[in-house]
Amino acid sequence: MARYPEFVPSDEQRNTVRQLTLIATPLEVVARCILNPATGKGISVKVLRRAFQEELETSRMLAKAQVVAAIFRQAVRGNVTAGIWLTKNWLGYSDKPEGGEDWEARSVEKQEGRKNDRSLADLSTAELARLYRDEG
């Protein structure tokens, strides 16, 4: 079996890999877009990873940074969903209080003064009305 000369990427191919990786193109597709001059065919993912390691890593980091920057701008402008995402992912906030307890169940327990494993959704209308009156 004949061996082809080692693949040496051109500057144009490096730029193509950067651009495609920046928009999260799957590596299999990126590899097929890079033609090996010795074969006239797309390279393998293995060759892509070896020959374009720097471009792949840098473009992925840049893409992630651009996404986070866009979410940050949206949060600063008042987008509540973006703000929630940032507080959960950057500040470590959670939907549940410490200990992982369900806040609705804790509220019912507190209102009734006893341990109750039922959530507010499980209560009847009469029980909810009683809790509302007792709290007011």
N, C-alpha and C positions, 0 to 999 in steps of 0.2 A: 504494500500500500504506500503510495507516494505521499510524502509530507509536503504541505504547503509552507511557504515562508511565514515566519511569525507575523501576525497582524499588527500593523503600526497605524494608529489612527491619525487622520489628518485634522487640522484645525477646524475645518468645516464640519467634520463628523463630531468633534468634541462639542461644538456649538449646538449641533442637532440634538445630541444626547442631553445637554443642559436644558434646552428648550422643552423637549419632550418630558423630561423628568420633572421639570418645574410645574407642569400641568398634570402630574400624577399618572402619566401613561404607563401601563403595565410593562415590565421589563421585557416580556416576550415580544411585545409590539415594537419597543425601542430597538431591540436586537435585529428584528427583521428589516427595520428601516436603515440600518447601517450595513452597507454592502462591502464585502471583502473583495478587493480588486483581484485577488488571486483566483477566486471562485466565481465572482459575479453574483453571489448569493448573500443573503443576510447572515450576520454572524450569530453564534449561539449566545445564550444568556451567560454561559460560563466565560466566554471570551469578552462579552460586554462588561461583566463585573471586573475582570482582570485588567482590561485595557482602559476602562473609563471609571475606575474606582473613585478618583478625586471628583470628577464631574457628578457622579451619582450622589455621593455624600453631600457635596456642597449644595447641589440643587434641591435635594430633599430638605436640608436645613433651611434654605432660603424660602422654599414654599411654605414650610411650617411657620416661619417667622412672619411671612406676609399674611397668612390666614389669621394668626393671633393678633397682628396689628390691625387688621380689618375688624375683627371682633371687638378689640379695645376701642377703636374709633366709634363703632356703633354703640357700645355701652356708655361712652362718655356723652354721646349725643342723646341718650335717654332710652335706648332700646333695652327694654326690661329683660328680654330673653338673653341678649348678649351679656348683660350685667349678671344674670343668674349663672350663666356658663362660667364667666370669669371668677365669680366668688367661689364656685364649687371647685374649679380646676386650679386656680392660683392661690386662693386663700384657704382651701380645705373645708369650706362649709358643706353641710349636708342637709338633706330634707328631714332627717331624723335627729332627735336630740341625742346627747351622749348616752351610751348604753344601748342604743338601737331600739328603744321603746317606741311604741306608737303613741304620738302625742294625743290623739283622740281618746285612746283607751286611758291614758294617764289623766286626762281631763275628767272623764266619767268617774274614775276611781276617786279623784280629789273631791268632786262634787258629792258623791255618795258617801265619802268617808270610809270606804272599804275597798278591798282588792276586787277588781272586776276585769275579766278578760274579754269583755265585749267592747266593740268600737261604737261610736255614735251611729254609724250606719245600721247597726243591729238593733237599735232601740226603737220602740214603737213611738207613735206620735204623742201618746199620753205621757210616756216616760220622758221624751224630749221636752214637752211642755212643763212637766214638773221640774226638770233640771233648770230650765230657763227661769221659772218663777223663783226657785230657791236661790239662784245666783243673783237675780235682780234685787 
